[in-house]
Amino acid sequence: MPDLIEHAVLPARRQVPAKTFQARLQAFLRRLHTRKGLVGLNESQLRDVGLSREEALEEIERPVWRLWGG
């Protein structure tokens, strides 16, 4: 009986280039830092960036994993 492992077709493993991963990680960390910075802005500063207090709070409360993809 032939060895089944030799004939198994495995899905190709998706390789993410290190450069792409590093760029995504940097973008993630930048978004996390920016999001945390919203907490300290006053109403006038929020208006300057085009956000209301409610919108800023919604952004701050978004789950952290939603920052990864954009």
Secondary structure, DSSP 4 states (H G I P E B T S, - for coil): ---HHHH--PPPPPPPPHHHHHHHHHHHHHHHHHHHHGGG--HHHHHHTT--HHHHHHHHHS-GGGGT--
